[in-house]
Amino acid sequence: MTPAELETHARRRYNASGDTFFSQEEILSYLYHACLNMAREALVIERTYTTTTVAGTQEYSYPTNTISIKRVTYNGSKLQPITFREDDALTGYNQGTSTQGTPQYYAIWNETLYLRPIPDSAVTLKVFSYSEPQSISITSTLEVPSLFHMDLLDFVNAEMAAKDENWRKADYYMDQWMNNPLKGLQAAKRWSQKKKRGDSFAGVQDEERLGVSILGMV
């Protein structure tokens, strides 16, 4: 649905069609807040970004609006995430080592990727991320999956009711948004978990059987 359609639905649900007490800009800000809340809590917005590495450059900033990193590849090969303690093991506690080569690992600090070894050539670095939504205008395309668009209205109507000092309605709509197992945040979280499993059955992965160690694939 479009922001314009959702604004119309929000006003109808709250009996506020044509009511100037709630401006369009205000309702769109509530809608953006709802999308941001869902993206943060349920990780429903997935994005893929690419950049080109620079020989001798180790640090690469997070893509814009990234919440967390799911996967990083260097020239098509998956990089293994490591901690700074593991990086110390690789460098002999010399964080400033300038050894270059084909990166196999990455560490994260202050929304920056640190590649190890430092890249020695210009190739494609691809980042798969869970992201924040862009700001919303009346002509925007919502980034939250369409199956949750109507659920966003519970948050919007809760904020409208709060402005109206109708605390009973505000509490009702916010409870629907946060706690109803069939919609809102709870449904989005379950959907996100199911989507990650894809066509496989749920199960705990045994990393000892994946053939990956601090030294890479074995």
C-alpha positions in Angstrom: 0.0 0.0 0.0 1.1 3.6 -0.5 1.6 6.1 2.3 -1.4 8.0 0.9 -3.6 4.9 1.2 -2.4 4.2 4.7 -3.0 7.8 5.8 -6.6 7.5 4.5 -7.1 4.2 6.4 -5.6 5.7 9.6 -8.0 8.6 9.5 -11.0 6.4 8.8 -10.2 4.1 11.7 -9.8 7.0 14.1 -12.9 8.9 12.6 -10.6 11.7 11.6 -11.2 12.0 7.9 -10.8 15.6 6.9 -9.7 16.5 10.5 -7.1 19.2 10.5 -6.0 18.3 14.0 -3.8 15.7 12.4 -1.7 17.0 9.5 -0.5 14.7 6.7 3.1 15.4 7.7 2.3 14.3 11.2 0.7 11.0 10.2 3.6 10.3 7.8 6.0 10.8 10.7 4.0 8.3 12.8 4.1 5.9 9.9 7.9 6.3 9.6 8.3 5.7 13.3 6.2 2.5 13.0 8.4 1.3 10.1 11.6 2.1 12.0 10.3 0.3 15.1 9.4 -2.9 13.1 12.7 -2.8 11.2 14.7 -2.6 14.4 12.7 -5.2 16.4 12.0 -7.8 13.6 14.7 -7.1 11.0 12.2 -7.1 8.1 14.1 -4.9 5.7 16.9 -6.7 3.8 19.3 -4.9 1.5 22.5 -5.8 -0.5 25.1 -3.2 -1.1 28.3 -3.3 -3.1 31.5 -1.2 -3.1 34.9 -1.5 -4.5 37.9 -2.1 -2.2 41.0 0.0 -2.3 44.4 -1.7 -2.2 46.0 -0.9 1.2 42.7 0.2 2.8 41.4 -1.9 5.7 38.3 0.1 6.9 35.0 0.3 5.1 32.0 2.1 6.6 28.6 0.4 7.0 26.2 1.1 4.2 23.7 3.9 4.9 20.8 2.9 7.2 22.3 -0.5 8.1 21.2 -2.0 11.4 23.3 -5.1 11.4 25.4 -7.2 9.0 24.2 -10.6 7.9 27.0 -11.6 5.4 30.0 -10.0 3.8 31.7 -11.3 0.6 35.0 -10.3 -1.1 35.1 -10.9 -4.8 32.3 -13.5 -4.3 34.0 -15.4 -1.4 32.4 -15.3 2.1 34.3 -13.5 4.8 34.3 -15.0 8.3 33.3 -12.6 11.1 35.9 -12.4 13.9 36.4 -10.6 17.2 39.3 -8.3 17.9 40.7 -11.0 20.2 40.8 -13.3 17.2 42.3 -10.5 15.1 45.1 -10.3 17.7 45.7 -14.0 17.2 46.1 -13.4 13.5 48.4 -10.4 13.8 50.5 -11.4 16.9 48.9 -8.6 18.8 50.0 -6.0 16.3 46.9 -4.2 15.3 48.8 -1.9 13.1 50.2 -4.6 10.8 50.0 -3.6 7.2 50.1 -7.1 5.7 48.1 -7.2 2.5 46.5 -10.1 0.6 43.1 -11.5 -0.1 40.8 -10.8 3.0 39.3 -13.8 4.7 37.9 -12.2 7.8 36.2 -9.0 9.0 35.7 -7.4 12.4 33.2 -4.7 13.3 33.7 -1.6 15.4 31.7 1.7 15.4 29.8 0.6 12.3 33.0 0.0 10.3 34.2 -3.2 8.7 37.9 -4.0 9.3 39.2 -6.5 6.7 42.0 -8.9 7.4 44.3 -9.3 5.6 44.2 -5.8 4.3 43.0 -5.9 0.6 45.7 -5.8 -2.0 43.5 -5.1 -5.0 40.3 -3.4 -6.1 37.5 -5.9 -6.2 33.8 -6.0 -5.2 33.0 -6.0 -1.5 29.3 -7.0 -1.0 27.4 -6.4 2.2 24.1 -8.2 3.0 22.4 -6.2 5.7 19.3 -5.6 7.8 18.4 -2.0 7.3 16.4 1.0 8.6 13.7 2.4 6.4 14.2 5.6 4.4 12.3 8.7 5.5 8.7 8.6 4.2 6.9 11.1 1.9 3.5 10.8 0.5 4.9 9.4 -2.8 7.3 6.9 -1.1 7.3 3.2 -1.6 7.3 1.6 1.8 10.2 -0.8 2.5 8.5 -2.8 5.2 6.9 -5.9 3.5 3.4 -5.3 2.3 1.9 -8.0 4.4 2.5 -5.8 7.4 1.3 -2.5 6.0 -2.1 -2.6 7.7 -0.5 -3.6 11.0 1.5 -0.3 10.9 -1.8 1.5 11.5 -2.0 0.3 15.1 1.1 2.3 15.9 -0.1 5.3 13.9 -3.5 5.3 15.6 -1.9 4.9 19.1 0.1 8.0 18.4 -3.0 9.9 17.2 -4.9 8.9 20.3 -2.1 9.9 22.5 -2.0 13.4 20.9 -5.8 13.5 21.4 -5.3 12.5 25.1 -7.5 9.5 24.5 -5.4 7.3 26.7 -7.8 4.3 26.6 -7.6 4.1 22.8 -3.8 4.9 22.9 -3.3 1.9 25.2 -5.5 -0.4 23.1 -3.8 0.3 19.8 -0.3 0.1 21.3 -1.1 -3.2 22.9 -2.3 -4.4 19.5 1.0 -3.3 18.0 3.2 -4.8 20.6 1.5 -7.8 22.0 -1.1 -9.2 19.6 0.4 -12.6 18.4 -1.5 -12.4 15.1 -0.2 -9.0 13.9 2.2 -6.2 14.5 5.7 -6.8 16.0 4.9 -10.3 17.2 3.8 -11.5 13.8 6.7 -9.7 12.1 9.2 -11.4 14.4 7.8 -14.9 13.7 7.7 -14.2 9.9 11.3 -13.0 10.0 12.4 -16.2 11.7 10.5 -18.4 9.3 12.0 -16.6 6.4 15.5 -17.2 7.6 14.9 -20.9 7.6 13.7 -20.9 4.0 13.0 -24.4 2.7 14.8 -26.1 5.5 13.5 -27.5 8.8 14.3 -25.6 12.1 17.4 -26.8 13.8 20.5 -25.7 15.6 23.6 -25.6 13.4 26.7 -27.4 14.7 29.5 -25.1 13.8 32.1 -27.8 14.5 30.7 -29.6 11.4 30.9 -26.6 9.1 34.6 -26.9 8.6 35.4 -23.3 9.6 38.0 -22.3 12.1 40.0 -19.1 12.8 42.2 -20.2 9.9 39.3 -20.5 7.5 37.9 -23.5 5.8 39.5 -26.8 6.8 
